Amino acid sequence: MITITKNEEVVLDQIKIFNIEYPDGIPVDVLRSDLGFHEYDLVQILEELNDKDLIIFEDNKVSLSGNEKEINTVNSKKDVEELELNMKEKESYELIQSLVDDKNLISKYTLEGHLLYGDLKLTNFRMYHIILSLQNKGILKTINKDDGEYYFLVK
């Protein structure tokens, strides 16, 4: 699922309308004049939609990417970030569940390595933020043993 803002949704809907009329790509000026957005704001929105692989934006022309994806719309970029963090948190929790041993323990370095270099490919900041969030929610606890630091997954 891809999360977009209301403004991104407005632009995407307009691109879907113009896509039939401009099969070789919709000029940015046509979108700008129809939507009434400032050019800088429109380009920012188009770049966001391009990064999310919903459109193709190049040479000041826009076209649909053809990828059918489920879209969720929220009010602001902050809402997008919070929703994505919650989704990453859930994915991280599922990963931790698959990695813990029969005592619900996992080595600190093993977990951090999987979060950084595994399928999620989190940044250092996001990884520590998620671990801290899971600890604050009482889902994950730090345990010091004789042979190193571990995380305990509370069921």
N, C-alpha and C positions, 0 to 999 in steps of 0.2 A: 504494500500500500504506500502511496506517495501522498505527502501532506503539502498542500499549497495554501497561500493566503487568498483572501477574497479578491484582491486586485489581480493576482495571478490567474484566478479563475475567470475574471472578467476578460482579461486579455486572451486567455486560452479559448474561451467561448467565441470571441470575435474572430480568432484565427480559424476556428472550425467553420464559421460562416463564410469567410473570405476565401477559404482554401479551394472551393469549387471554382470561384471566379478567377483566381490567380494560380493556375496549375504549376507555373514555373517558380512560384514563391511570391509571397505577399510583401510588397515594399513597406519598409518601416514607416515612411511618410504617410501611407494610406492608413495604417493602423493608428498613427499618432493623431491625424486629423479626425478620424472617426471616433476615437476614444476620448480625445481631449486631454491626454496625459502630456506632461512635459517630456521632451525627448530623452533627457537623462533618466528619468524615472522609468520610462517605457523600456529603454535599453537594459536597465538593471533587471526589470521583470523578465524580459526576454532571455537574458543570460541565465537567470535562475531556472526558468522553464527548460532551457537548453541543457543545463547541468543535471536536471531531473529527468532528462531524456524524453520529454514530452513533445518537444519541437526541435527543429533544426534551424539554427540562426547563424547565417553566414552571408557575407557580402551585402549587408543591409537588406536581406530578404529573409522571410520566415516561412516555413512550411511545417506541416505536422510530421512527426517522426514515424507514425504508423504503429507505434507500440501501444497496445491496449493495456492500460494499467488502471488499477482501482485507485481513485483519487478521493482524498479526504480534505475538506476545506475548513480552515480556521480563520480567526479574525486578524491575527498579526504574526510577524516573524517570531516574536517571543513565544507565542503559542506553538508555532511549528517546532522551535527548539525544545520546548518542554515535552511535547508529544514524542519527538524523536528520541529524547533522552529516556523517556519512560519505555519506549519500545526497545532501546538498547539495553536498558536495565533488565527487562524481561528476558531478552535473548541471553544476556550475561548470566542470569539466574538459571536458565535452562542449561547453559554450558556448564556451570558449576555443578548442577545436579548430575550431569553425565560424567564429571571428572572425580567426584569425591569417592573415597574408598568406603568400605563397609562400616566404618566408624564415623562417616560424614566429615572426614578430614581431607584437606588438600594442602600441599606445600604452598607457601606464599609465592615462591618463585615460579612454581609450575603454573599456578593460576594466573599470575601476572603475565607470564610468557604466552599462555593460550589467549588471553584477552588482547594482548598487543599484536601477536603474530599469527593468530588463528584466523578463522573465518570472519570474525567481527572487525579485526584490524583497528582497534581503538587507539586513539592518541594517549600519551602518558596522562595528560590532564583528565581526559574523559574516563580513562580506566580508574584512576584514583577517585574521581568524583563518584563513579558508580559503586566502587567498593565501599566508600564512605557512606553513601546513601543506603546501601544494603545493611551496613553495620548500624546505622542510625535507626533503621526499621526493625532491627533485632533479627534479621535473617542470617547474618554472617557475623561471626565473632573471631577475634584474634586470639590464638593460643600459642604460648611459648613452651616448647618441649626441649628436652636435652639435645635433640638432634636438629633443632631449627625452629623457624616460625611457621605456623600453620593457620589456616582459616577453618573454622568449624561451621558447617551448614546446619542451621537450626531448622528442624522440620515442623 
